[in-house]
Amino acid sequence: MIKKVLILLVGVGVLSSCGNKAIDLNNPESFSKIEQLALSKFGEDKEVYKFSIETKDHLTSEASYLSINYLEEKLDYGQTYYFSLNGKEKLEEPEKARDNFQTKFFLKNKQGKVKIKDLDFNIITAKFNEGVAMISDEYESFTLHSWDYNVNNNGEVTADFTIEARKKGESTSLEGRNVVTTYYEFPFKMKVDKSIEAK
């Protein structure tokens, strides 16, 4: 299902990239660096039920953070690594989910786990390209906005990802001091067999 969204920004240049160290999710070569960072920051043997990558903003492919979710001693935790937070990289301390989310109801579908070193980061670009090929040619300027690996209770890995694009012929406009851009979200799912489908 396509989702149409308006970006309303104050000032110009908010979507521009900062510095030369930006990691571009549209660049296939970036994922080897992302993999190495994930292994070094979280630990290659860390077992997770979810692994996420997201960009800094809409319509940009510059990565903002990596995050993991995992169970430890039957409790739900999350941890985030920021590529740049106030100009510096930062690995947050693990954070336990709130107590009201530590019940059987919320944990029952989080029992699967996979080691970070066993996730296939090289497949992300291929699935992004497959998704773009499924989108109507009335859209352009495709960016991979987010990618979430999910592990079900059987240890099977799937992924949810979102591609963003602009419609051909639609341009950014100024409304007073505001920059207004329309973008479109295309959510996809990668199934256990690695095939993808639009959500």
Contact map, one row per residue, 1 for C-alpha under 8 A:
1110000000000000000000000000000000000000000000000000000000000000000000000000000000000000000000000000000000000000000000000000000000000000000000000000000000000000000000000000000000000000011000000000011
1111000000000000000000000000000000000000000000000000000000000000000000000000000000000000000000000000000000000000000000000000000000000000000000000000000000000000000000000000000000000001111000000000000
1111100000000000000000000000000000000000000000000000000000000000000000000000000000000000000000000000000000000000000000000000000000000000000000000000000000000000000000000000000000000001110000000000000
0111110000000000000000000000000000000000000000000000000000000000000000000000000000000000000000000000000000000000000000000000000000000000000000000000000000000000000000000000000000000111100000000000000
0011111000000000000000000000000000000000000000000000000000000000000000000000000000000000000000000000000000000000000000000000000000000000000000000000000000000000000000000000000000000111100000000000000
0001111100000000000000000000000000000000000000000000000000000000000000000000000000000000000000000000000000000000000000000000000000000000000000000000000000000000000000000000000000011110000000000000000
0000111110000000000000000000000000000000000000000000000001000000000000000000000000000000000000000000000000000000000000000000000000000000000000000000000000000000000000000000000000111110000000000000000
0000011111000000000000000000000000000000000000000000000000000000000000000000000000000000000000000000000000000000000000000000000000000000000000000000000000000000000000000000000001111000000000000000000
0000001111110100000000000000000000000000000000000000000000000000000000000000000000000000000000000000000000000000000000000000000000000000000000000000000000000000000000000000000001110000000000000000000
0000000111110000000000000000000000000000000000000000000000000000000000000000000000000000000000000000000000000000000000000000000000000000000000000000000000000000000000000000000011100000000000000000000
0000000011111100000000000000000000000000000000000000000000000000000000000000000000000000000000000000000000000000000000000000000000000000000000000000000000000000000000000000000011100000000000000000000
0000000011111100000000000000000000000000000000000000000000000000000000000000000000000000000000000000000000000000000000000000000000000000000000000000000000000000000000000000000000100000000000000000000
0000000000111111000000000000000000000000000000000000000000000000000000000000000000000000000000000000000000000000000000000000000000000000000000000000000000000000000000000000000000000000000000000000000
0000000010111111000000000000000000000000000000000000000000000000000000000000000000000000000000000000000000000000000000000000000000000000000000000000000000000000000000000000000000000000000000000000000
0000000000001111100000000000000000000000000000000000000011110000000000000000000000000000000000000000000000000000000000000000000000000000000000000000000000000000000000000000000000000000000000000000000
0000000000001111110000000000000000000000000000000000000000010000000000000000000000000000000000000000000000000000000000000000000000000000000000000000000000000000000000000000000000000000000000000000000
0000000000000011111001000000000000000000000000000000000000000100000000000000000000000000000000000000000000000000000000000000000000000000000000000000000000000000000000000000000000000000000000000000000
0000000000000001111111000000000000000000000000000000000000000000000000000000000000000000000000000000000000000000000000000000000000000000000000000000000000000000000000000000000000000000000000000000000
0000000000000000111111000000000000000000000000000000000000000000000000000000000000000000000000000000000000000000000000000000000000000000000000000000000000000000000000000000000000000000000000000000000
0000000000000000011111000000000000000000000000000000000000000000000000000000000000000000000000000000000000000000000000000000000000000000000000000000000000000000000000000000000000000000000000000000000
0000000000000000011111100000000000000000000000000000000000000000000000000000000000000000000000000000000000000000000000000000000000000000000000000000000000000000000000000000000000000000000000000000000
0000000000000000111111110000000000000000000000000000000000000110000000000000000000000000000000000000000000000000000000000000000000000000000000000000000000000000000000000000000000000000000000000000000
0000000000000000000011111000010000000000000000000000000000001110000000000000000000000000000000000000000000000000000000000000000000000000000000000000000000000000000000000000000000000000000000000000000
0000000000000000000001111110010000000000000000000000000000001110000000000000000000000000000000000000000000000000000000000000000000000000000000000000000000000000000000000000000000000000000000000000000
0000000000000000000000111111011000000000000000000000001000001110000000000000000000000000000000000000000000000000000000000000000000000000000000110000000000000000000000000000000000000000000000000000000
0000000000000000000000011111000000000000000000000000000000001000000000000000000000000000000000000000000000000000000000000000100000000000000000110000000000000000000000000000000000000000000000000000000
0000000000000000000000011111111000000000000000000000000000000000000000000000000000000000000000000000000000000000000000000000100000000000000000000000000000000000000000000000000000000000000000000000000
0000000000000000000000001111111000000000000000000000000000000000000000000000000000000000000000000000000000000000000000000100100000000000000000000000000000000000000000000000000000000000000000000000000
0000000000000000000000000011111110000000000000000000000000000000000000000000000000000000000000000000000000000000000000000000000000000000000000000000000000000000000000000000000000000000000000000000000
0000000000000000000000111011111111000000000000000000000000000000000000000000000000000000000000000000000000000000000000000000000000000000000000000000000000000000000000000000000000000000000000000000000
0000000000000000000000001011111111100000000000000000000000000000000000000000000000000000000000000000000000000000000000001101000000000000000000000000000000000000000000000000000000000000000000000000000
0000000000000000000000000000111111110000000000000000000000000000000000000000000000000000000000000000000000000000000000001100000000000000000000000000000000000000000000000000000000000000000000000000000
0000000000000000000000000000111111111000000000000000000000000000000000000000000000000000000000000000000000000000000000000000000000000000000000000000000000000000000000000000000000000000000000000000000
0000000000000000000000000000011111111100000000000000000000000000000000000000000000000000000000000000000000000000000000000000000000000000000000000000000000000000000000000000000000000000000000000000000
0000000000000000000000000000001111111110000000000000000000000000000000000000000000000000000000000000000000000000000000001000000000000000000000000000000000000000000000000000000000000000000000000000000
0000000000000000000000000000000111111111000000000000000000000000000000000000000000000000000000000000000000000000000000000000000000000000000000000000000000000000000000000000000000000000000000000000000
0000000000000000000000000000000011111111100000000000000000000000000000000000000000000000000000000000000000000000000000000000000000000000000000000000000000000000000000000000000000000000000000000000000
0000000000000000000000000000000001111111111100000000000000000000010000000000000000000000000000000000000000000000000100000000000000000000000000000000000000000000000000000000000000000000000000000000000
0000000000000000000000000000000000111111111100000000000000000000000000000000000000000000000000000000000000000000000110000000000000000000000000000000000000000000000000000000000000000000000000000000000
0000000000000000000000000000000000011111111100000000000000000000000000000000000000000000000000000000000000000000000000000000000000000000000000000000000000000000000000000000000000000000000000000000000
0000000000000000000000000000000000001111111000000000000000000000000000000000000010000000001000000000000000000000000000000000000000000000000000000000000000000000000000000000000000000000000000000000000
0000000000000000000000000000000000000111111101000000000000000000000000000000000000000000000000000000000000000000000000000000000000000000000000000000000000000000000000000000000000000000000000000000000
0000000000000000000000000000000000000111111111000000000000000000000000000000000000000000000000000000000000000000000100000000000000000000000000000000000000000000000000000000000000000000000000000000000
0000000000000000000000000000000000000111011111000000000000000000000000000000000000000000000000000000000000000000001110000000000000000000000000000000000000000000000000000000000000000000000000000000000
0000000000000000000000000000000000000000001111100000000000000000000000000000000000000000000000000000000000000000001110000000000000000000000000000000000000000000000000000000000000000000000000000000000
0000000000000000000000000000000000000000011111110000000000000000000000000000000000000000000000000000000000000000011100000000000000000000000000000000000000000000000000000000000000000000000000000000000
0000000000000000000000000000000000000000000011111000000000000000000001000000000000000000000000000000000000000000111100000000000000000000000000000000000000000000000000000000000000000000000000000000000
0000000000000000000000000000000000000000000001111110000000000000000111100000000000000000000000000000000000000001111100000000000000000000000000000000001000000000000000000000000000000000000000000000000
0000000000000000000000000000000000000000000000111110000000000000000111100000000000000000000000000000000000000111110000000000000000000000000000000000111100000000000000000000000000000000000000000000000
0000000000000000000000000000000000000000000000011111000000000000000111000000000000000000000000000000000000000000000000000000000000000000000000000001111000000000000000000000000000000000000000000000000
0000000000000000000000000000000000000000000000011111100000000000011110000000000000000000000000000000000000000000000000000000000000000000000000000001110000000000000000000000000000000000000000000000000
0000000000000000000000000000000000000000000000000111110000000000011100000000000000000000000000000000000000000000000000000000000000000000000000000111100000000000000000000000000000000000000000000000000
0000000000000000000000000000000000000000000000000011111000000011111000000000000000000000000000000000000000000000000000000000000000000000000000000111000000000000000000000000000000000000000000000000000
0000000000000000000000000000000000000000000000000001111100000011110000000000000000000000000000000000000000000000000000000000000000000000000000001110000000000000000000000000000000000000000000000000000
0000000000000000000000001000000000000000000000000000111111011111100000000000000000000000000000000000000000000000000000000000000000000000000000011100000000000000000000000000000000000000000000000000000
0000000000000000000000000000000000000000000000000000011111011111100000000000000000000000000000000000000000000000000000000000000000000000000000000000000000000000000000000000000000000000000000000000000
0000000000000010000000000000000000000000000000000000001111110100000000000000000000000000000000000000000000000000000000000000000000000000000000001000000000000000000000000000000000000000000000000000000
0000001000000010000000000000000000000000000000000000001111110000000000000000000000000000000000000000000000000000000000000000000000000000000000001000000000000000000100000000000000000000000000000000000
0000000000000010000000000000000000000000000000000000000011111000000000000000000000000000000000000000000000000000000000000000000000000000000011101000000000000000000110000000000000000010000000000000000
0000000000000011000000000000000000000000000000000000001111111100000000000000000000000000000000000000000000000000000000000000000000000000000000101000000000000000000000000000000000000000000000000000000
0000000000000000000000111100000000000000000000000000001100111110000000000000000000000000000000000000000000000000000000000000000000000000000000111000000000000000000000000000000000000000000000000000000
0000000000000000100001111000000000000000000000000000001110011111000000000000000000000000000000000000000000000000000000000000000000000000000000000000000000000000000000000000000000000000000000000000000
0000000000000000000001111000000000000000000000000000111100001111100000000000000000100000000000000000000000000000000000000000000000000000000000000000000000000000000000000000000000000000000000000000000
0000000000000000000000000000000000000000000000000000111100000111110000000000000001110000000000000000000000000000000000000000000000000000000000000000000000000000000000000000000000000000000000000000000
0000000000000000000000000000000000000000000000000000111100000011111000000000000111100000000000000000000000000000000000000000000000000000000000000000000000000000000000000000000000000000000000000000000
0000000000000000000000000000000000000100000000000011110000000001111100000000000111000000000000000000000000000000000000000000000000000000000000000000000000000000000000000000000000000000000000000000000
0000000000000000000000000000000000000000000000000011100000000000111110000000011110000000000000000000000000000000000000000000000000000000000000000000000000000000000000000000000000000000000000000000000
0000000000000000000000000000000000000000000000011111000000000000011111000000011100000000000000000000000000000000000000000000000000000000000000000000000000000000000000000000000000000000000000000000000
0000000000000000000000000000000000000000000000011110000000000000001111100001111000000000000000000000000000000000000000000000000000000000000000000000000000000000000000000000000000000000000000000000000
0000000000000000000000000000000000000000000000111100000000000000000111110001110000000000000000000000000000000100100000000000000000000000000000000000000000000000000000000000000000000000000000000000000
0000000000000000000000000000000000000000000000011000000000000000000011111111100000000000000000000000000000000110000000000000000000000000000000000000000000000000000000000000000000000000000000000000000
0000000000000000000000000000000000000000000000000000000000000000000001111111100000000000000000000000000000000000000000000000000000000000000000000000000000000000000000000000000000000000000000000000000
0000000000000000000000000000000000000000000000000000000000000000000000111110000000000000000000000000000000000000000000000000000000000000000000000000000000000000000000000000000000000000000000000000000
0000000000000000000000000000000000000000000000000000000000000000000000111111000000000000000000000000000000000000000000000000000000000000000000000000000000000000000000000000000000000000000000000000000
0000000000000000000000000000000000000000000000000000000000000000000000111111100000000000000000011000010000000000000000000000000000000000000000000000000000000000000000000000000000000000000000000000000
0000000000000000000000000000000000000000000000000000000000000000000011110111110000000000000000011000110000100000000000000000000000000000000000000000000000000000000000000000000000000000000000000000000
0000000000000000000000000000000000000000000000000000000000000000000011110011111000000000000001111000000000000000000000000000000000000000000000000000000000000000000000000000000000000000000000000000000
0000000000000000000000000000000000000000000000000000000000000000001111000001111100000000000001111000000000000000000000000000000000000000000000000000000000000000000000000000000000000000000000000000000
0000000000000000000000000000000000000000000000000000000000000000001110000000111110000000001111100000000000000000000000000000000000000000000000000000000000000000000000000000000000000000000000000000000
0000000000000000000000000000000000000000000000000000000000000000111100000000011111000000001111000000000000000000000000000000000000000000000000000000000000000000000000000000000000000000000000000000000
0000000000000000000000000000000000000000100000000000000000000000111000000000001111100000111100000000000000000000000000000000000000000000000000000000000000000000000000000000000000000000000000000000000
0000000000000000000000000000000000000000000000000000000000000001110000000000000111111000111100000000000000000000000000000000000000000000000000000000000000000000000000000000000000000000000000000000000
0000000000000000000000000000000000000000000000000000000000000011100000000000000011111001110000000000000000000000000000000000000000000000000000000000000000000000000000000000000000000000000000000000000
0000000000000000000000000000000000000000000000000000000000000001000000000000000001111111110000000000000000000000000000000000000000000000000000000000000000000000000000000000000000000000000000000000000
0000000000000000000000000000000000000000000000000000000000000000000000000000000001111111110000000000000000000000000000000000000000000000000000000000000000000000000000000000000000000000000000000000000
0000000000000000000000000000000000000000000000000000000000000000000000000000000000011111000000000000000000000000000000000000000000000000000000000000000000000000000000000000000000000000000000000000000
0000000000000000000000000000000000000000000000000000000000000000000000000000000000011111100000000000000000000000000000000000000000000000000000000000000000000000000000000000000000000000000000000000000
0000000000000000000000000000000000000000000000000000000000000000000000000000000000111111110000000000000000000000000000000000000000000000000000000000000000000000000000000000000000000000000000000000000
0000000000000000000000000000000000000000000000000000000000000000000000000000000011111011111000000000000000000000000000000000000000000000000000000000000000000000000000000000000000000000000000000000000
0000000000000000000000000000000000000000000000000000000000000000000000000000000011111001111100000000000000000000000000000000000000000000000000000000000000000000000000000000000000000000000000000000000
0000000000000000000000000000000000000000100000000000000000000000000000000000001111000000111110000000000000000000000000000000000000000000000000000000000000000000000000000000000000000000000000000000000
0000000000000000000000000000000000000000000000000000000000000000000000000000001111000000011111000000000000000000000000000000000000000000000000000000000000000000000000000000000000000000000000000000000
0000000000000000000000000000000000000000000000000000000000000000000000000000001100000000001111100000000000000000000000000000000000000000000000000000000000000000000000000000000000000000000000000000000
0000000000000000000000000000000000000000000000000000000000000000000000000000111100000000000111110000000000000000000000000000000000000000000000000000000000000000000000000000000000000000000000000000000
0000000000000000000000000000000000000000000000000000000000000000000000000000111000000000000011111000000000000000000000000000000000000000000000000000000000000000000000000000000000000000000000000000000
0000000000000000000000000000000000000000000000000000000000000000000000000011110000000000000001111100000000000000000000000000000000000000000000000000000000000000000000000000000000000000000000000000000
0000000000000000000000000000000000000000000000000000000000000000000000000011110000000000000000111110110000000000000000000000000000000000000000000000000000000000000000000000000000000000000000000000000
0000000000000000000000000000000000000000000000000000000000000000000000000000000000000000000000011111110000000000000000000000000000000000000000000000000000000000000000000000000000000000000000000000000
0000000000000000000000000000000000000000000000000000000000000000000000000000000000000000000000001111111000000000000000000000000000000000000000000000000000000000000000000000000000000000000000000000000
0000000000000000000000000000000000000000000000000000000000000000000000000000000000000000000000000111111000000000000000000000000000000000000000000000000000000000000000000000000000000000000000000000000
0000000000000000000000000000000000000000000000000000000000000000000000000001000000000000000000001111111001100000000000000000000000000000000000000000000000000000000000000000000000000000000000000000000
0000000000000000000000000000000000000000000000000000000000000000000000000011000000000000000000001111111101100000000000000000000000000000000000000000000000000000000000000000000000000000000000000000000
0000000000000000000000000000000000000000000000000000000000000000000000000000000000000000000000000011111111100000000000000000000000000000000000000000000000000000000000000000000000000000000000000000000
0000000000000000000000000000000000000000000000000000000000000000000000000000000000000000000000000000011111110000000000000000000000000000000000000000000000000000000000000000000000000000000000000000000
0000000000000000000000000000000000000000000000000000000000000000000000000000000000000000000000000000001111110000000000000000000000000000000000000000000000000000000000000000000000000000000000000000000
0000000000000000000000000000000000000000000000000000000000000000000000000000000000000000000000000000111111111100000000000000000000000000000000000000000000000000000000000000000000000000000000000000000
0000000000000000000000000000000000000000000000000000000000000000000000000001000000000000000000000000111111111110000000000000000000000000000000000000000000000000000000000000000000000000000000000000000
0000000000000000000000000000000000000000000000000000000000000000000000000000000000000000000000000000000111111110000000000000000000000000000000000000000000000000000000000000000000000000000000000000000
0000000000000000000000000000000000000000000000000000000000000000000000000000000000000000000000000000000001111111000000000000000000000000000000000000000110000000000000000000000000000000000000000000000
0000000000000000000000000000000000000000000000001000000000000000000001100000000000000000000000000000000001111111000000000000000000000000000000000000001110000000000000000000000000000000000000000000000
0000000000000000000000000000000000000000000000001000000000000000000000100000000000000000000000000000000000111111100000000000000000000000000000000000000110000000000000000000000000000000000000000000000
0000000000000000000000000000000000000000000000011000000000000000000000000000000000000000000000000000000000001111110000000000000000000000000000000000001111110000000000000000000000000000000000000000000
0000000000000000000000000000000000000000000000111000000000000000000001000000000000000000000000000000000000000011111000000000000000000000000000000000001110100000000000000000000000000000000000000000000
0000000000000000000000000000000000000000000001111000000000000000000000000000000000000000000000000000000000000001111101100000000000000000000000000000001000100000000000000000000000000000000000000000000
0000000000000000000000000000000000000000000111110000000000000000000000000000000000000000000000000000000000000000111111100000000000000000000000000000000000000000000000000000000000000000000000000000000
0000000000000000000000000000000000000110001111110000000000000000000000000000000000000000000000000000000000000000011111100000000000000000000000000000000000000000000000000000000000000000000000000000000
0000000000000000000000000000000000000010000110000000000000000000000000000000000000000000000000000000000000000000001111100000000000000000000000000000000000000000000000000000000000000000000000000000000
0000000000000000000000000000000000000000000000000000000000000000000000000000000000000000000000000000000000000000011111110000000000000000000000000000000000000000000000000000000000000000000000000000000
0000000000000000000000000000000000000000000000000000000000000000000000000000000000000000000000000000000000000000011111111000000000000000000000000000000000000000000000000000000000000000000000000000000
0000000000000000000000000000000000000000000000000000000000000000000000000000000000000000000000000000000000000000000001111111000000000000000000000000000000000000000000000000000000000000000000000000000
0000000000000000000000000000001100100000000000000000000000000000000000000000000000000000000000000000000000000000000000111111000000000000000000000000000000000000000000000000000000000000000000000000000
0000000000000000000000000001001100000000000000000000000000000000000000000000000000000000000000000000000000000000000000011111110000000000000000000000000000000000000000000000000000000000000000000000000
0000000000000000000000000000000000000000000000000000000000000000000000000000000000000000000000000000000000000000000000011111111000000000000000000000000000000000000000000000000000000000000000000000000
0000000000000000000000000000001000000000000000000000000000000000000000000000000000000000000000000000000000000000000000011111111100000000000000000000000000000000000000000000000000000000000000000000000
0000000000000000000000000111000000000000000000000000000000000000000000000000000000000000000000000000000000000000000000000111111110000000000000000000000000000000000000000000000000000000000000000000000
0000000000000000000000000000000000000000000000000000000000000000000000000000000000000000000000000000000000000000000000000111111111000000000000000000000000000000000000000000000000000000000000000000000
0000000000000000000000000000000000000000000000000000000000000000000000000000000000000000000000000000000000000000000000000011111111100000000000000000000000000000000000000000000000000000000001000001000
0000000000000000000000000000000000000000000000000000000000000000000000000000000000000000000000000000000000000000000000000001111111110000000000010000000000000000001000000000000000000000000000000000000
0000000000000000000000000000000000000000000000000000000000000000000000000000000000000000000000000000000000000000000000000000111111111000000000000000000000000000000000000000000000000000000000000000000
0000000000000000000000000000000000000000000000000000000000000000000000000000000000000000000000000000000000000000000000000000011111111100000000000000000000000000000000000000000000000000000000000001000
0000000000000000000000000000000000000000000000000000000000000000000000000000000000000000000000000000000000000000000000000000001111111110000000000000000000000000001000000000000000000000000100000001010
0000000000000000000000000000000000000000000000000000000000000000000000000000000000000000000000000000000000000000000000000000000111111110000001000000000000000000001000000000000000000000000000000000000
0000000000000000000000000000000000000000000000000000000000000000000000000000000000000000000000000000000000000000000000000000000011111111000000000000000000000000000000000000000000000000000000000000000
0000000000000000000000000000000000000000000000000000000000000000000000000000000000000000000000000000000000000000000000000000000001111111000000000000000000000000000000000000000000000000000000000000000
0000000000000000000000000000000000000000000000000000000000000000000000000000000000000000000000000000000000000000000000000000000000111111101000000000000000000000000000000000000000000000000000000000000
0000000000000000000000000000000000000000000000000000000000000000000000000000000000000000000000000000000000000000000000000000000000001111111000000000000000000000000000000000000000000000000000000000000
0000000000000000000000000000000000000000000000000000000000000000000000000000000000000000000000000000000000000000000000000000000000000011111100000000000000000000000000000000000000000000000000000000000
0000000000000000000000000000000000000000000000000000000000000000000000000000000000000000000000000000000000000000000000000000000000000001111100000000000000000000000000110000000000000000000000000000000
0000000000000000000000000000000000000000000000000000000000000000000000000000000000000000000000000000000000000000000000000000000000000011111111000000000000000000000011110000000000000000000000000000000
0000000000000000000000000000000000000000000000000000000000000000000000000000000000000000000000000000000000000000000000000000000000000000111111000000000000000000000011110000000000000000000000000000000
0000000000000000000000000000000000000000000000000000000000100000000000000000000000000000000000000000000000000000000000000000000000000000001111100000000000000000000011000000000000000000000000000000000
0000000000000000000000000000000000000000000000000000000000100000000000000000000000000000000000000000000000000000000000000000000000010000001111110000000000000000001111000000000000000000000000000000000
0000000000000000000000001100000000000000000000000000000000111000000000000000000000000000000000000000000000000000000000000000000000000000000011111000000000000000001110000000000000000000000000000000000
0000000000000000000000001100000000000000000000000000001000001000000000000000000000000000000000000000000000000000000000000000000100000000000001111110000000000000111100000000000000000000000000000000000
0000000000000000000000000000000000000000000000000000011011111000000000000000000000000000000000000000000000000000000000000000000000000000000000111110000000000000111100000000000000000000000000000000000
0000000000000000000000000000000000000000000000000001111000000000000000000000000000000000000000000000000000000000000000000000000000000000000000011111000000000000111000000000000000000000000000000000000
0000000000000000000000000000000000000000000000000001110000000000000000000000000000000000000000000000000000000000000000000000000000000000000000011111100000000011110000000000000000000000000000000000000
0000000000000000000000000000000000000000000000000111100000000000000000000000000000000000000000000000000000000000000000000000000000000000000000000111110000000011100000000000000000000000000000000000000
0000000000000000000000000000000000000000000000001111000000000000000000000000000000000000000000000000000000000000000000000000000000000000000000000011111000001111000000000000000000000000000000000000000
0000000000000000000000000000000000000000000000001110000000000000000000000000000000000000000000000000000000000000000000000000000000000000000000000001111100001111000000000000000000000000000000000000000
0000000000000000000000000000000000000000000000011100000000000000000000000000000000000000000000000000000000000101110000000000000000000000000000000000111111111100000000000000000000000000000000000000000
0000000000000000000000000000000000000000000000001000000000000000000000000000000000000000000000000000000000001111100000000000000000000000000000000000011111111100000000000000000000000000000000000000000
0000000000000000000000000000000000000000000000000000000000000000000000000000000000000000000000000000000000001111100000000000000000000000000000000000001111110000000000000000000000000000000000000000000
0000000000000000000000000000000000000000000000000000000000000000000000000000000000000000000000000000000000000001000000000000000000000000000000000000001111110000000000000000000000000000000000000000000
0000000000000000000000000000000000000000000000000000000000000000000000000000000000000000000000000000000000000001110000000000000000000000000000000000001111111000000000000000000000000000000000000000000
0000000000000000000000000000000000000000000000000000000000000000000000000000000000000000000000000000000000000001000000000000000000000000000000000000001111111100000000000000000000000000000000010000000
0000000000000000000000000000000000000000000000000000000000000000000000000000000000000000000000000000000000000000000000000000000000000000000000000000111100111110000000000000000000000000000000110000000
0000000000000000000000000000000000000000000000000000000000000000000000000000000000000000000000000000000000000000000000000000000000000000000000000000111100011111000000000000000000000000000011110100000
0000000000000000000000000000000000000000000000000000000000000000000000000000000000000000000000000000000000000000000000000000000000000000000000000011110000001111100000000000000000000000000011100000000
0000000000000000000000000000000000000000000000000000000000000000000000000000000000000000000000000000000000000000000000000000000000000000000000000011110000000111110000000000000000000000001111000000000
0000000000000000000000000000000000000000000000000000000000000000000000000000000000000000000000000000000000000000000000000000000000000000000000011111000000000011111000000000000000000000001111000000000
0000000000000000000000000000000000000000000000000000000000000000000000000000000000000000000000000000000000000000000000000000000000000000000000011110000000000001111100000000000000000000111100000000000
0000000000000000000000000000000000000000000000000000000000000000000000000000000000000000000000000000000000000000000000000000000100110000000001111100000000000000111110000000000000000000111100000000000
0000000000000000000000000000000000000000000000000000000001100000000000000000000000000000000000000000000000000000000000000000000000000000000001111000000000000000011111000000000000000011110000000000000
0000000000000000000000000000000000000000000000000000000000100000000000000000000000000000000000000000000000000000000000000000000000000000001111100000000000000000001111100000000000000011100000000000000
0000000000000000000000000000000000000000000000000000000000000000000000000000000000000000000000000000000000000000000000000000000000000000001111000000000000000000000111110100000000000111000000000000000
0000000000000000000000000000000000000000000000000000000000000000000000000000000000000000000000000000000000000000000000000000000000000000011100000000000000000000000011111100000000000011000000000000000
0000000000000000000000000000000000000000000000000000000000000000000000000000000000000000000000000000000000000000000000000000000000000000011100000000000000000000000001111100000000000000000000000000000
0000000000000000000000000000000000000000000000000000000000000000000000000000000000000000000000000000000000000000000000000000000000000000000000000000000000000000000000111110000000000000000000000000000
0000000000000000000000000000000000000000000000000000000000000000000000000000000000000000000000000000000000000000000000000000000000000000000000000000000000000000000001111111000000000100000000000000000
0000000000000000000000000000000000000000000000000000000000000000000000000000000000000000000000000000000000000000000000000000000000000000000000000000000000000000000000001111100000001100000000000000000
0000000000000000000000000000000000000000000000000000000000000000000000000000000000000000000000000000000000000000000000000000000000000000000000000000000000000000000000000111110000111100000000000000000
0000000000000000000000000000000000000000000000000000000000000000000000000000000000000000000000000000000000000000000000000000000000000000000000000000000000000000000000000011111000111000000000000000000
0000000000000000000000000000000000000000000000000000000000000000000000000000000000000000000000000000000000000000000000000000000000000000000000000000000000000000000000000001111111110000000000000000000
0000000000000000000000000000000000000000000000000000000000000000000000000000000000000000000000000000000000000000000000000000000000000000000000000000000000000000000000000000111111110000000000000000000
0000000000000000000000000000000000000000000000000000000000000000000000000000000000000000000000000000000000000000000000000000000000000000000000000000000000000000000000000000011111000000000000000000000
0000000001100000000000000000000000000000000000000000000000000000000000000000000000000000000000000000000000000000000000000000000000000000000000000000000000000000000000000000011111100000000000000000000
0000000111100000000000000000000000000000000000000000000000000000000000000000000000000000000000000000000000000000000000000000000000000000000000000000000000000000000000000000011111110000000000000000000
0000001111110000000000000000000000000000000000000000000000000000000000000000000000000000000000000000000000000000000000000000000000000000000000000000000000000000000000000001111011111000000000000000000
0000011110000000000000000000000000000000000000000000000000000000000000000000000000000000000000000000000000000000000000000000000000000000000000000000000000000000000000000001111001111100000000000000000
0000011100000000000000000000000000000000000000000000000000000000000000000000000000000000000000000000000000000000000000000000000000000000000000000000000000000000000000000011100000111110000000000000000
0001111000000000000000000000000000000000000000000000000000000000000000000000000000000000000000000000000000000000000000000000000000000000000000000000000000000000000001000111000000011111000000000000000
0001111000000000000000000000000000000000000000000000000000100000000000000000000000000000000000000000000000000000000000000000000000000000000000000000000000000000000111100000000000001111100000000000000
0111100000000000000000000000000000000000000000000000000000000000000000000000000000000000000000000000000000000000000000000000000000000000000000000000000000000000000111100000000000000111110000000000000
0111100000000000000000000000000000000000000000000000000000000000000000000000000000000000000000000000000000000000000000000000000000000000000000000000000000000000011110000000000000000011111000000000000
1110000000000000000000000000000000000000000000000000000000000000000000000000000000000000000000000000000000000000000000000000000000000000000000000000000000000000011100000000000000000001111100000000011
1100000000000000000000000000000000000000000000000000000000000000000000000000000000000000000000000000000000000000000000000000000000000000000000000000000000000001111000000000000000000000111110000000011
0000000000000000000000000000000000000000000000000000000000000000000000000000000000000000000000000000000000000000000000000000000000100000000000000000000000000001111000000000000000000000011111000001111
0000000000000000000000000000000000000000000000000000000000000000000000000000000000000000000000000000000000000000000000000000000000000000000000000000000000000111100000000000000000000000001111100001111
0000000000000000000000000000000000000000000000000000000000000000000000000000000000000000000000000000000000000000000000000000001000000000000000000000000000000111100000000000000000000000000111111111100
0000000000000000000000000000000000000000000000000000000000000000000000000000000000000000000000000000000000000000000000000000000000000000000000000000000000001110000000000000000000000000000011111111100
0000000000000000000000000000000000000000000000000000000000000000000000000000000000000000000000000000000000000000000000000000000000000000000000000000000000011100000000000000000000000000000001111110000
0000000000000000000000000000000000000000000000000000000000000000000000000000000000000000000000000000000000000000000000000000000000000000000000000000000000000000000000000000000000000000000001111110000
0000000000000000000000000000000000000000000000000000000000000000000000000000000000000000000000000000000000000000000000000000000000000000000000000000000000000100000000000000000000000000000001111111000
0000000000000000000000000000000000000000000000000000000000000000000000000000000000000000000000000000000000000000000000000000000000000000000000000000000000000000000000000000000000000000000001111111100
0000000000000000000000000000000000000000000000000000000000000000000000000000000000000000000000000000000000000000000000000000001001100000000000000000000000000000000000000000000000000000000111100111110
0000000000000000000000000000000000000000000000000000000000000000000000000000000000000000000000000000000000000000000000000000000000000000000000000000000000000000000000000000000000000000000111100011111
1000000000000000000000000000000000000000000000000000000000000000000000000000000000000000000000000000000000000000000000000000000000100000000000000000000000000000000000000000000000000000011110000001111
1000000000000000000000000000000000000000000000000000000000000000000000000000000000000000000000000000000000000000000000000000000000000000000000000000000000000000000000000000000000000000011110000000111
